[in-house]
Amino acid sequence: MLKEELLRRLNKVRLTRAKKLGYELPEDIIRKNEKPLYEEGVSIILPTYKGEALIQKCLESLASQTLDPSLFEVIVVINGEKDNTEKLINQLIDDKQLTNIKVISIDEAGASIARNKGITLASRQYCTFIDDDDYFSNNFLEEMYKLAKQDTIVVSQIYNVEPDGKLQTSNPINRQILKSVISKQHAYYKLHTVLTISACKLIPTMYLQKYRFNETLRSGEDIAFFTELFVKNDFNYVLAPITKQVVYYRTLRENSISRQAMTFDFNIKQRADVISLLNNLLEVDDLPFSKRDFIERKINAQGSFVKKYYDEHPDEYDRIIDELASRKFIYFPYHLINQERVERLVVSYCFPPYNDTAGNVMAKRMREAGKVSDVVYNTMDRVRNKSYSLNKMVDDLINVRVPIKSPSSFSNWKDIKTFVDMGMKEIEELVKKNGVHKEVFSRAMWAASHFLAFQYKMKHPESKWIAEFSDPLLYDIEAKKRHVDITDNDYIKMMEENVKKAGMPVPNTNNLFFWCEYLPYVFADELIFTNKNQLQYMMDVFPIAEIKDVIKKKAIIDPHPTLPDKYYHMEEFNYPLLSEEHVNLAYFGNFYSKRNLNDIFEGLKLSKDNVKDRVLIHVFTSKPDELSEQLQNDPLEDNVIVNGYVDFYKFLNLCTKFDCLIVNDSTTKDNKEINPYLPSKLSDYSGSGTDIWGIYEEGSILSNSEQATFLSLLNDFEAAAGVYEQLVNKKFS
């Protein structure tokens, strides 16, 4: 009775712990009558396909194990076309009177299918895998089992066996294993190759049974399986004693992944299949660096097969890129095939994966240009969230990413100078390897971008400098002059000397924002403004009149780009609050004194009841609580659905689902003669296929927009009410 009670309690504790850890245990492994979940010992999973000529030595090594046979089971899964393998196994069972071998036969062929069947049937506390032409040292199970724990992966040595029987004890994988003994690094680093092969590991069954090998993969299934297992769980890792020669003997095969013939299917398509599964693991934005790095190492290894194919078939670059880009990877080492195709250096202080409109616009610019680039940006972990999915927008056009680990700042000169100095050091290393870039392209909202591009231009004047201004920098939205001191007199002197050499007036100012505009005006070869009002305003308010003609000659008007249609369906977003009985309008963004929701709300209040009752306004903002509080007891409370901020691709997808998207101008007439702003949302809305309602300030670029289906003047609430009526009539008439 005492033993039965202990077993009952042990089973209860294990089940409770499993539930807390989120384990989903299949029905067939939960033992009835309150017995423990698993029996003591090891389950060996042995898949075999037409293995009669190979399996004899494997079986003999299992029969010769020094571990008590009662402490292990062998699950042989015969899969696919049948031969005499089962007869051979049964003969061995009879000859040696073995009772711990289970033979299962399935019609479907495939190592993954067979391994999955074996995983399902495993009944012991720990599992290990063996292939039918491999074998164990006699002490393998005994020594591995001695070290087994429920939170631990036990690793053995691995010797390669040549077709002629010769042993390779000093193979790359075994050298990695041996070196791991003295390394203090995490197993993700010191055992990164070993962890993702099926051989030479003892694994707790409770964890193993949470996962399955992907049965659609034609190669690399072990890499995908074990990467997921080890990334989604936190294990300890121990090595079986070196002195005791605990060895997995791996027979080298002609059809092994490293010896496959080079084809587009194997090197590109099959590798991309594996990389797609690995990329799924990168979707977690707060994934610890060690795990992200481990996954990326696995992707890099798969990418090396892509590079080998590209090196032999450079004329197939477009075909390769199309195949890879179609997979929508968060991460792929495109530098492996892009290095010789670099045309640009892009300097964008904020850039994906950091979530910021400035960074997204630069990525869209790169997509529009289609030029392979090296990209320099700042690490902005303290001021911006990361969304690694943003990399899908542009990664195939990047050769090298150069993240600069300097403090993030919009206007602190010391931090900006640190970014510039560190950036130039990294860029010069690229130039040494690959030569000077044909172009350098910088974009500012963030002032640091133009300062680094200026430094590059001074060092490499043969490179064409393209400088874009997102918005005016010297004056803010309220027409107040921004002023922050450049505190480095030597740097000011250097800028003054270069301006003088260029034949332009030397200003008497240390204002960072003045110089951030003046340096591109003088030294850039091309200046991009998003609209003609922005160009006119920035010229009008700039204090050096002589530069205006120079600006005009260099200026290009180029609105924010719109992404191709496929990006609007990168992430399908299920938004259940759309109503077929209403006109659904969406507003994305924040609101403040110069850009508010007054027209949207006041216009609806003025609408007729039969219109008002048919309208739902969906607001997506980073300030949902603030807006919800404002709407309490408001007559429009039932007409407005307040949502939080959504990620970029969800935003794009949502844009395709509404009846109308609302974009509104900032109010500038109180302090500016012309409105220099064009909301960047308009370019995103334009690719959605959805109607757009533009609420414009008189004379603004939005007021003449051909992209807007409906237009109403700011603060003309009657006109706004008229738009609601048009929308309702359009949908329900």
Secondary structure by P-SEA (a helix, b strand, c coil): caaaaaaaaaaaaaaaaaaaacccccccccccccccccccbbbbbbbbcccccccaaaaaaaaacccccccbbbbbbbcccccaaaaaaaaaaaaaccccbbbbbbccccaaaaaaaaaaaccccbbbbbccccccccaaaaaaaaaccccbbbbbbbbbbccccccccccaaaaaaaaccccccccccccccccccccccccccccccccccccccccaaaaaaaaaaaaabbbbbbbccccccbbbbbbbbcccccccccccccccaaaaaaaaaaaaaaccccccaaaaaaaaaaaaaaaaaaaaaaaacccaaaaaaaaaaaaccccccccccccccccbbbbbccccccccaaaaaaaaaaaaacbbbbbbbccccccccccccccccccccccbbbbbbcccccccaaaaaaaaaaaaaaaaaaaaccccccbbbbbcccaaaaaaaaaaaaacccbbbbbbbcccccccccccbbbbbcccaaaaaaaaaaaaaacccccccccaaaaaaaaaaccccbbbbccaaaaaaaaaacccccaaaaaaaabbbbccccccccccccccccccccccccbbbbbbccccccccaaaaaaaaaaccaaaaaabbbbbbcccaaaaaaaaccccccccbbbbccccaaaaaaaaacccbbbbbbcccccccccccccccaaaaaaaccbbbbbbccccccccccccccccccccaaaaaaaaaaaaaaaccc
